[in-house]
Each structure stands twice: as structure tokens, then as C-alpha cells.
Amino acid sequence: MRIPAHSVCTAIRDDIVAGVHGRGSRLTEEILARRYGVSRVPVREALRTLEAEGFVVTRRHAGACVAEPTEQEAADLLETRTLLEPLGASRAARRRTEAHLKVLRGLVRLGQERARQGTGEDLRPLGGWFHETLARAAGSPSLTALLTQLRRKIAWMYVVEAPAGPVEYWAEYGAITDAVARGDGDRARALMALHVERSAAAYRLRFGPGGGRTERVRNAQRPVNTAGPQR
């Protein structure tokens, strides 16, 4: 059975973000196919998709390689986030469903509870799910796709430090959710803009001026999970 290309794409993208495939390293179809337990066809399709997303570049005499974004390109991502995240929150206030609200409220309750308990290691994925749910609540597939790709690339280029005040951090999520629930797009936009601005200080580039990574990453092989959802 032919493995869906999107599963291979997700696996390669996740490994690029994690640093398994380092910046500038070659991505050889044969080696990738062996690593992920697939044929070269889905690998080739995945590399095309990842090149369109900006994670991969094709170089003469070298073939596909992991891209090497500059510090300016990384900074541009955070600036773009300051524009798109508030837009998404504003649209979510007008287009959200009760199902979206239920998930958002549940995440806020859980996040606030864990913030008060000091279990900060659990808060990062909860924050990611909050932003993902809010993006889906915007009711715009194109905007959701842009925000999803933006978050992936930011995760690739930046380390995010834990917020100094997690209780206040999650209070901001609660206020955004309240505005979305009331259908107040202007307030949702303003609150999200303030949240994004405050959280910007927590982002640290993973690579220095010389291009070297600031984190050690694990280079463990793993198979493709074709049963899981695409991220």
C-alpha cells in the first residue's frame, strides 16, 4: 500500500523543526526513504511541498537541502504573527461555533489550573492547542493554513522561554475567549495584539550570527506514523 505523501511530509517537517535535519544539510531521497520506511516517490512529493513552504531549497549540484533562513527572515515571521494572530481572533469572534467555544473554554480552564499549580511543562502544548483552535474558529481555511505554517516556522527558528507569569499569561487567554464568546471582534483583536506583543520577548533564535544552532538535538530514527493526523 502506498503511504500518503502528507505523512512523509509531516515526518520530515517535524524532524527539520526538531533539528534532526540541520540547517543547510542535504536531504537525499534514498536516505530519507530508508529512514521513514517508504519509497522515494512520496519523499520526492514531500520535498516539493516543503520547498514551497520554505523549509527546503534546491541547490545546484547538491539537490534538496534544508533551508538556512537569515535573522531578518526570522524576525519577519514574528512581525507577520503580530498581524495575523489578531486578525484570526477578530474573525473567530464573528464566526466561531459553540464547539469551538467549548474547546477554548476547556483549554483556558485547564491552563489556568496548571498555571496556578506551577506545572509549567504542560502549558506549552496547551497554548499551542489554544492558538490552533482559535485559528480554526476564524472560519477561513486560507488564514488557518497561513497561521499553521507560521507557527511551524517560528517553532523551527525560535526557542520559546516559559512565561515569567503563567497565571497572568493564561488570564489573557481567558479574556480573549470571553471576547470571542461575546462576538466582540474589536476587543478580541486588541487583546490578541497585546498578548502577542507581550509574548515576543520570550522568543530566542535557535541559531547565532554564524548560523550555528544554540540547541543540541537528538538524531534518532523513527518510522512514519500514517495513522495520526497531519499537523
N, C-alpha and C positions, 0 to 999 in steps of 0.2 A: 504493500500500500504506500502510495506517495505521501510523504509528510508535507503538510501545508507550509508554504513558504513563510507565512507570517509567524509561525512558531520558531523557525530558524532565525528569522529577523529579530524577534524578541530576544532570543537567547544571545545572539551576537551583540545586539544593542546593550543588553544588561551587562555583558562582560566588558564592553567598552566603557560603560559608565563606572563599573567597579574597578577598572584599571587592569583587568586581566590582559586585555589587548592594549598596550601602551600607546601613547600619542606618537604618531609617525611610524608605528610598526606595520609591517606588511601583513596583509590578510590573504593568504594563499587558499584558493578554492579547495584544493586537495586536502590540505591540513585541516581546514575548517570542517569539511565534510566528514573527515575521520573523527574529529573532536566531538561533533554533535551527532554522529551516527546516522548521517543522511547521505544522499547522493549529491553531486556537485550542482545539479540543476536548481534546487531550492536555495542553495548557498549563493549561486550567481544572482538569482532574483532578489535575495535579501540584500546583497551588496549594492544592487542598483537602488533599492529603496533607501538604504542607509546613506547612500551618496546624495540622494535627493533631500534627505533630512539634514545633511551637513555633518554626519558622523564619520563619513568615509570620503576620501578623494582618490582619484585615479591619476597616477603619475607615470610619465613616460619611462619605459624600461624597468619600472617597479611594479606596475599594476595597482591593485587596490591597496590603500594604506589608511590607517586611522588618521583622521584629520588632526591638525595642530592649530587650534584656534588661538588667536592673539589675545592679549589682555584687553584690548579695545573691544574685540568681538564679545568677550565675556561680559564686559561692562555694559555693552549694548543689550545683552539679554536681560539684565536686571532693570534697565531703563524701560525695555519693552514690557516687562512684567508690571511696572508701575502704571502702564496704560491699559493693559488687557485685563488684569485681575479686577480693577474697579468696574470696568465695562461689564465683565461677566457677572459681578454681584448685582449691578443695576438691572441687567436683563433677567437675572434669576428672580428678582423681586416681582417682575411682571409676568413671568412665565412658569414659575415653579409649580409643582404639583404637591398634593398632600403627601405623597410617597417621598418626595424629595425632602419636605419639611420634617417628616418623621425621622429620616436618616440623619439630617443635620442636627436636630434636637438631641437625638440619641448620642451622636458623637460629642456634642458640646457637654452633655451631662457626664459622659464617661471621661472626657478630657479634663473637665473641672474637678471631678472627683480624684483622678490620679494626680493632677497638679497639686491639690491640697495634701495628698498623701506623700508627695515627693517621689513618686515613681516616674521620674522624667524619661527613663529609657523607653517607655511605652508611648510617649507623647508624639514623637516624630511621625510614625506611621499614621496615627490618628489625625494629625494635622494634614498629612497628605491626602487622606480619605475625605477630610472636610473640603479641601480645595477641589478635589476631583468631583465630589458630589455637587458642589456649588456650580462648577463649570457645566455639568450635565443639566443642572436645573435651569441654565440660561436658555435652553431650548434652541440652540444654534449649533448644529454639528460642525460647522466650519470653525466657529470660535472655540468649541470644546477641543477640536483637534489641534488648534494653534496653542491653546493653553497646555494641553498634554505634552506636546512636543517641546514647548518652552520649559516645562518642569523637568523633563528628561535631560535636556541640555544643561540646565542650571545644576542639576544633580551631578552631571559629569564634570563640570568645570569648577564647582564650588563645594567646600565643606561648610555645613551649616552648624554653628555652635548652638547649644541649648540656650533657650531664652533665660535671662537673668531672673525674670519674674514670671514663671509659668502660670501662676494664678491669674495675673493681670492679662497675660497673653491670651488665655482661654476666655477671659471675660470679654475680650474684644471679639472673639468668635461668637460668643453668645449675643452680643449687641448686633453683630452683622445678621445673625439668624433671625433675631427679633424684627429687624428692619425688612428682611426678605419676607417674613411671615405676614407683616402688615402691608406688603406691596409698596413700600416706600423706596422706590428706586434711587432717588437722590441721596437719601440717608445711607442706603446700602453702599452706594458708590463712594461716598465721602468716608465712611467708616473703613471700607476696604483700602482706600487710598492711604489713610492714616496707618492702618495696620502694616501695609507693605512698606511704607516709609520707615516705620519704627523697626521692622524686622531686617531691613537692609544691612544694618551694622553687624549682623550675625554671620554674614557670608564671607568666607575666606577662600581665595583662589587655591586650587589644588596644585597649581604649577607656578614656579617663580619666573623672574625675568629671563632666565636662561632656558626655560622650557622644562626643567626637571620637576617631577611630581613631589609634592610635600607629604604624601602618604605612602606607606607600604601597602601593597595589595596582595591578595592571595591568588596564585595561579593554579587553581585546582580544576581538573577536568570534570565535566558533568554532562549527562545526556540532556536532550531536549525534552521538555515536558509538554507533550502535544495536547494533554487533556485540560490544561489550565487556560484561563482567559488571557487574551492578549493584553499587555499593558502599554 
